[in-house]
Amino acid sequence: MKKIILICVLISGLLVPFVFAEEKVVDEIVVDFGIISWEDIEAGIKERPSTHTEEYHHKMAKAMSEMHGGGGKGEYHVMIMLKEKASGKPIKNENVWVTAVSQAAPETITHKLKPITMDEYYGYGEFFKLNFPGLYVFQVKIDLTSMVPSGAITRRTEFERKIPSR
């Protein structure tokens, strides 16, 4: 089930048209960031390409509702994919945290992202309950351990997103 979800969520524009993906390079590490609201996930499930069966969409809807313990109204799924810039090879088994900081209200939420795997894709994700509209800064902290045998090195970057009023 998680494979179906990740395909839908990470490949923006195919099945879930509301993912706003952005990419940054930090010390030869490519960091892809995406965020999608629960409501847009549900809307994306309703937009069915004719190439997929009804059964496929029922499985996808069920899997979406169960991802990371499930999402709900007012929640946003934050996704990170890491890869080596030179080779394009996915970076796996790292510790990735995201802190969402509202610029309009006193709200800061931190989650350690959970790994999501499927075929050749590997990413990290979690649902965030964002309570206020307006600009959020998403601070990404990555502890790289698999690439550095002597211990972890930390890389940081930030992404901004405006959360619309509901």
TIBATI-777350 format. One line per 5 residues: number of its first residue (from 1); for each residue x negated, y negated, z negated of N, C-alpha, C. Coordinates in nm, 3 decimals, decimal comma. Layout:
N
NUM) X Y Z X Y Z X Y Z  ...
This chain:
166
1) -0,082 0,121 0,000 0,000 0,000 0,000 -0,086 -0,127 0,000  -0,192 -0,127 -0,082 -0,274 -0,246 -0,091 -0,340 -0,279 0,041  -0,368 -0,177 0,123 -0,426 -0,201 0,254 -0,331 -0,283 0,341  -0,205 -0,247 0,338 -0,105 -0,319 0,417 -0,098 -0,464 0,370  -0,098 -0,484 0,239 -0,088 -0,619 0,183 -0,206 -0,704 0,227
6) -0,325 -0,651 0,211 -0,443 -0,731 0,242 -0,447 -0,768 0,389  -0,409 -0,678 0,475 -0,403 -0,711 0,618 -0,309 -0,830 0,638  -0,193 -0,823 0,575 -0,091 -0,927 0,594 -0,136 -1,061 0,537  -0,201 -1,055 0,423 -0,234 -1,179 0,354 -0,363 -1,241 0,404  -0,464 -1,159 0,432 -0,595 -1,214 0,467 -0,607 -1,251 0,614
11) -0,533 -1,189 0,699 -0,539 -1,225 0,840 -0,426 -1,322 0,867  -0,454 -1,446 0,837 -0,350 -1,549 0,846 -0,300 -1,566 0,988  -0,172 -1,595 0,998 -0,113 -1,619 1,127 -0,052 -1,497 1,194  -0,087 -1,376 1,146 -0,030 -1,258 1,210 0,106 -1,222 1,151  0,110 -1,198 1,022 0,236 -1,159 0,960 0,283 -1,260 0,857
16) 0,191 -1,326 0,790 0,227 -1,424 0,689 0,168 -1,557 0,735  0,249 -1,642 0,796 0,196 -1,760 0,863 0,158 -1,875 0,771  0,174 -1,861 0,640 0,154 -1,975 0,552 0,025 -1,970 0,473  -0,065 -1,878 0,503 -0,193 -1,873 0,434 -0,280 -1,985 0,490  -0,334 -2,067 0,402 -0,423 -2,173 0,446 -0,564 -2,133 0,406
21) -0,637 -2,077 0,500 -0,770 -2,025 0,472 -0,874 -2,132 0,501  -0,981 -2,127 0,423 -1,093 -2,218 0,440 -1,220 -2,141 0,409  -1,327 -2,179 0,477 -1,453 -2,109 0,461 -1,563 -2,208 0,426  -1,648 -2,169 0,331 -1,766 -2,248 0,295 -1,885 -2,153 0,285  -2,004 -2,208 0,311 -2,127 -2,130 0,298 -2,205 -2,185 0,179
26) -2,239 -2,093 0,088 -2,315 -2,129 -0,033 -2,437 -2,038 -0,037  -2,556 -2,094 -0,013 -2,680 -2,016 -0,018 -2,671 -1,886 0,061  -2,632 -1,897 0,186 -2,624 -1,783 0,278 -2,514 -1,683 0,244  -2,423 -1,723 0,156 -2,305 -1,643 0,124 -2,183 -1,716 0,182  -2,105 -1,647 0,265 -1,983 -1,705 0,319 -1,870 -1,674 0,222
31) -1,802 -1,781 0,179 -1,690 -1,768 0,086 -1,564 -1,810 0,160  -1,473 -1,714 0,180 -1,344 -1,743 0,241 -1,241 -1,753 0,130  -1,165 -1,863 0,131 -1,064 -1,890 0,028 -0,929 -1,899 0,096  -0,831 -1,834 0,036 -0,694 -1,844 0,085 -0,598 -1,848 -0,030  -0,485 -1,913 -0,010 -0,381 -1,921 -0,112 -0,246 -1,918 -0,043
36) -0,152 -1,846 -0,103 -0,018 -1,837 -0,048 0,081 -1,828 -0,164  0,191 -1,897 -0,151 0,292 -1,893 -0,257 0,371 -1,763 -0,248  0,427 -1,723 -0,361 0,512 -1,604 -0,364 0,629 -1,619 -0,267  0,685 -1,739 -0,264 0,798 -1,764 -0,175 0,758 -1,747 -0,028  0,637 -1,790 0,007 0,590 -1,773 0,145 0,558 -1,628 0,176
41) 0,512 -1,553 0,076 0,492 -1,409 0,095 0,625 -1,345 0,131  0,729 -1,378 0,053 0,861 -1,323 0,081 0,911 -1,365 0,219  0,891 -1,490 0,256 0,933 -1,537 0,388 0,857 -1,464 0,498  0,728 -1,440 0,475 0,647 -1,369 0,573 0,693 -1,226 0,592  0,740 -1,165 0,484 0,791 -1,029 0,493 0,915 -1,026 0,582
46) 0,993 -1,132 0,577 1,116 -1,139 0,657 1,086 -1,162 0,805  0,970 -1,224 0,836 0,932 -1,249 0,975 0,860 -1,126 1,026  0,930 -1,042 1,097 0,877 -0,913 1,136 0,840 -0,909 1,282  0,714 -0,887 1,312 0,678 -0,865 1,451 0,747 -0,739 1,503  0,786 -0,739 1,627 0,859 -0,625 1,684 0,772 -0,500 1,692
51) 0,641 -0,515 1,673 0,551 -0,400 1,681 0,553 -0,315 1,556  0,619 -0,361 1,450 0,622 -0,285 1,325 0,762 -0,233 1,297  0,767 -0,118 1,231 0,895 -0,054 1,203 0,959 -0,111 1,078  1,086 -0,083 1,063 1,160 -0,122 0,942 1,097 -0,056 0,818  1,057 0,069 0,831 0,995 0,141 0,718 0,866 0,072 0,675
56) 0,787 0,030 0,773 0,662 -0,042 0,744 0,690 -0,166 0,660  0,791 -0,242 0,696 0,822 -0,365 0,624 0,877 -0,339 0,485  0,950 -0,231 0,466 0,996 -0,196 0,332 0,877 -0,160 0,243  0,782 -0,084 0,298 0,662 -0,049 0,223 0,583 -0,175 0,188  0,570 -0,267 0,285 0,496 -0,390 0,261 0,562 -0,474 0,152
61) 0,693 -0,486 0,156 0,764 -0,565 0,055 0,745 -0,505 -0,083  0,751 -0,373 -0,093 0,732 -0,307 -0,222 0,590 -0,330 -0,272  0,492 -0,312 -0,183 0,352 -0,330 -0,223 0,325 -0,474 -0,266  0,380 -0,570 -0,193 0,362 -0,711 -0,230 0,416 -0,738 -0,370  0,528 -0,677 -0,402 0,589 -0,702 -0,532 0,509 -0,640 -0,646
66) 0,423 -0,543 -0,614 0,346 -0,474 -0,717 0,200 -0,519 -0,726  0,151 -0,597 -0,631 0,011 -0,635 -0,628 -0,029 -0,710 -0,755  -0,140 -0,670 -0,817 -0,193 -0,732 -0,939 -0,087 -0,740 -1,048  -0,001 -0,643 -1,055 0,105 -0,646 -1,156 0,229 -0,719 -1,108  0,227 -0,768 -0,987 0,344 -0,835 -0,928 0,336 -0,985 -0,937
71) 0,398 -1,048 -0,844 0,408 -1,194 -0,841 0,551 -1,234 -0,864  0,574 -1,364 -0,867 0,710 -1,412 -0,886 0,722 -1,557 -0,846  0,841 -1,607 -0,859 0,870 -1,745 -0,821 0,774 -1,841 -0,892  0,721 -1,935 -0,816 0,628 -2,034 -0,871 0,484 -1,986 -0,881  0,458 -1,862 -0,837 0,322 -1,811 -0,843 0,256 -1,818 -0,705
76) 0,125 -1,824 -0,708 0,045 -1,831 -0,586 -0,060 -1,722 -0,590  -0,078 -1,654 -0,477 -0,182 -1,553 -0,469 -0,307 -1,619 -0,413  -0,414 -1,616 -0,493 -0,544 -1,671 -0,453 -0,632 -1,554 -0,409  -0,696 -1,570 -0,293 -0,780 -1,466 -0,236 -0,918 -1,520 -0,204  -1,018 -1,439 -0,228 -1,157 -1,471 -0,194 -1,215 -1,352 -0,119
81) -1,283 -1,379 -0,009 -1,363 -1,276 0,060 -1,505 -1,329 0,066  -1,601 -1,242 0,040 -1,743 -1,278 0,043 -1,814 -1,195 0,149  -1,907 -1,259 0,221 -1,989 -1,184 0,316 -2,122 -1,253 0,332  -2,220 -1,176 0,375 -2,352 -1,230 0,403 -2,344 -1,309 0,534  -2,399 -1,430 0,533 -2,391 -1,513 0,653 -2,465 -1,450 0,771
86) -2,584 -1,401 0,747 -2,667 -1,349 0,856 -2,607 -1,224 0,922  -2,560 -1,131 0,841 -2,513 -1,003 0,895 -2,362 -0,992 0,908  -2,289 -1,076 0,834 -2,144 -1,066 0,831 -2,094 -0,950 0,745  -2,187 -0,883 0,679 -2,154 -0,768 0,595 -2,080 -0,813 0,469  -1,968 -0,745 0,435 -1,894 -0,782 0,314 -1,980 -0,765 0,189
91) -1,960 -0,852 0,094 -2,028 -0,844 -0,035 -1,928 -0,785 -0,133  -1,962 -0,669 -0,189 -1,869 -0,594 -0,272 -1,917 -0,587 -0,417  -1,823 -0,554 -0,504 -1,850 -0,522 -0,643 -1,914 -0,635 -0,722  -1,875 -0,755 -0,694 -1,925 -0,870 -0,769 -1,817 -0,917 -0,866  -1,855 -1,001 -0,958 -1,758 -1,063 -1,049 -1,725 -1,200 -0,995
96) -1,594 -1,222 -0,970 -1,548 -1,348 -0,912 -1,439 -1,406 -1,002  -1,458 -1,530 -1,043 -1,359 -1,601 -1,123 -1,313 -1,724 -1,045  -1,188 -1,758 -1,064 -1,136 -1,883 -1,008 -1,066 -1,958 -1,121  -1,099 -2,086 -1,131 -1,032 -2,176 -1,224 -0,955 -2,278 -1,143  -0,824 -2,284 -1,166 -0,737 -2,382 -1,100 -0,719 -2,499 -1,195
101) -0,759 -2,618 -1,150 -0,750 -2,738 -1,232 -0,657 -2,837 -1,164  -0,545 -2,866 -1,231 -0,451 -2,965 -1,177 -0,511 -3,104 -1,192  -0,499 -3,182 -1,086 -0,545 -3,321 -1,091 -0,432 -3,414 -1,129  -0,310 -3,362 -1,140 -0,193 -3,444 -1,169 -0,137 -3,421 -1,309  -0,178 -3,313 -1,374 -0,124 -3,279 -1,506 -0,230 -3,203 -1,585
106) -0,213 -3,195 -1,716 -0,313 -3,123 -1,797 -0,294 -2,971 -1,788  -0,344 -2,912 -1,680 -0,332 -2,768 -1,664 -0,460 -2,712 -1,604  -0,516 -2,612 -1,671 -0,633 -2,540 -1,623 -0,608 -2,392 -1,646  -0,620 -2,312 -1,540 -0,594 -2,168 -1,548 -0,713 -2,096 -1,487  -0,768 -1,998 -1,561 -0,880 -1,919 -1,511 -0,841 -1,773 -1,507
111) -0,875 -1,708 -1,395 -0,855 -1,564 -1,381 -0,981 -1,501 -1,321  -1,016 -1,384 -1,373 -1,115 -1,302 -1,304 -1,038 -1,229 -1,195  -1,083 -1,242 -1,071 -1,011 -1,182 -0,960 -1,036 -1,032 -0,955  -0,934 -0,961 -0,911 -0,942 -0,815 -0,900 -0,983 -0,778 -0,758  -1,063 -0,673 -0,745 -1,102 -0,631 -0,609 -0,984 -0,572 -0,533
116) -0,985 -0,597 -0,403 -0,886 -0,542 -0,311 -0,965 -0,481 -0,195  -0,942 -0,355 -0,165 -1,016 -0,291 -0,056 -0,922 -0,233 0,048  -0,972 -0,230 0,169 -0,901 -0,164 0,280 -0,996 -0,152 0,397  -1,004 -0,036 0,452 -1,090 -0,009 0,568 -1,218 -0,093 0,561  -1,237 -0,182 0,657 -1,360 -0,262 0,660 -1,349 -0,393 0,582
121) -1,233 -0,420 0,524 -1,213 -0,545 0,449 -1,233 -0,521 0,301  -1,291 -0,622 0,236 -1,308 -0,617 0,091 -1,289 -0,759 0,041  -1,204 -0,775 -0,057 -1,179 -0,908 -0,111 -1,146 -0,902 -0,259  -1,110 -1,016 -0,310 -1,077 -1,032 -0,451 -0,952 -1,120 -0,457  -0,861 -1,091 -0,552 -0,740 -1,171 -0,558 -0,670 -1,163 -0,693
126) -0,579 -1,258 -0,713 -0,497 -1,261 -0,833 -0,387 -1,364 -0,815  -0,275 -1,343 -0,887 -0,167 -1,440 -0,888 -0,193 -1,547 -0,994  -0,165 -1,673 -0,959 -0,177 -1,786 -1,050 -0,039 -1,851 -1,063  0,003 -1,877 -1,184 0,128 -1,952 -1,210 0,089 -2,099 -1,218  0,116 -2,172 -1,111 0,081 -2,315 -1,104 0,209 -2,394 -1,132
131) 0,209 -2,467 -1,242 0,331 -2,528 -1,294 0,358 -2,669 -1,246  0,263 -2,733 -1,180 0,280 -2,873 -1,143 0,252 -2,894 -0,994  0,330 -2,980 -0,930 0,297 -3,016 -0,792 0,177 -3,111 -0,790  0,117 -3,122 -0,676 0,005 -3,213 -0,661 -0,125 -3,139 -0,634  -0,233 -3,213 -0,638 -0,365 -3,160 -0,602 -0,422 -3,071 -0,711
136) -0,470 -2,954 -0,669 -0,545 -2,863 -0,756 -0,684 -2,846 -0,698  -0,783 -2,838 -0,785 -0,918 -2,801 -0,746 -0,938 -2,657 -0,793  -0,976 -2,571 -0,699 -1,000 -2,431 -0,730 -1,151 -2,411 -0,737  -1,201 -2,392 -0,859 -1,344 -2,374 -0,882 -1,374 -2,225 -0,877  -1,460 -2,186 -0,785 -1,494 -2,046 -0,765 -1,631 -2,020 -0,823
141) -1,640 -1,919 -0,910 -1,767 -1,877 -0,969 -1,791 -1,733 -0,929  -1,907 -1,706 -0,870 -1,942 -1,574 -0,821 -2,071 -1,531 -0,889  -2,068 -1,420 -0,962 -2,189 -1,361 -1,017 -2,235 -1,251 -0,923  -2,343 -1,278 -0,853 -2,397 -1,182 -0,756 -2,491 -1,087 -0,828  -2,452 -0,962 -0,839 -2,538 -0,863 -0,904 -2,587 -0,759 -0,805
146) -2,506 -0,723 -0,707 -2,546 -0,617 -0,613 -2,658 -0,664 -0,521  -2,670 -0,793 -0,500 -2,771 -0,846 -0,409 -2,902 -0,881 -0,480  -2,897 -0,884 -0,613 -3,014 -0,926 -0,690 -3,044 -0,817 -0,793  -3,142 -0,732 -0,766 -3,168 -0,619 -0,856 -3,209 -0,660 -0,998  -3,270 -0,775 -1,015 -3,320 -0,814 -1,147 -3,214 -0,876 -1,237
151) -3,094 -0,895 -1,187 -2,988 -0,953 -1,269 -2,900 -1,044 -1,186  -2,797 -1,093 -1,247 -2,698 -1,174 -1,174 -2,749 -1,315 -1,149  -2,713 -1,366 -1,032 -2,728 -1,508 -1,006 -2,589 -1,563 -0,978  -2,564 -1,681 -1,027 -2,430 -1,738 -1,014 -2,428 -1,840 -0,902  -2,325 -1,833 -0,821 -2,301 -1,929 -0,715 -2,164 -1,990 -0,740
156) -2,151 -2,118 -0,711 -2,025 -2,189 -0,735 -1,988 -2,272 -0,612  -1,859 -2,284 -0,591 -1,807 -2,374 -0,489 -1,666 -2,413 -0,529  -1,609 -2,509 -0,459 -1,474 -2,556 -0,490 -1,392 -2,572 -0,362  -1,262 -2,553 -0,378 -1,167 -2,574 -0,271 -1,053 -2,657 -0,329  -0,991 -2,740 -0,247 -0,876 -2,820 -0,292 -0,752 -2,781 -0,215
161) -0,640 -2,779 -0,285 -0,511 -2,755 -0,222 -0,405 -2,841 -0,289  -0,315 -2,890 -0,210 -0,200 -2,964 -0,263 -0,085 -2,866 -0,279  -0,031 -2,859 -0,399 0,082 -2,773 -0,428 0,207 -2,855 -0,414  0,299 -2,816 -0,325 0,419 -2,898 -0,303 0,519 -2,889 -0,418  0,606 -2,988 -0,425 0,715 -2,984 -0,522 0,811 -2,874 -0,483
166) 0,872 -2,813 -0,584 0,969 -2,705 -0,555 1,108 -2,760 -0,546
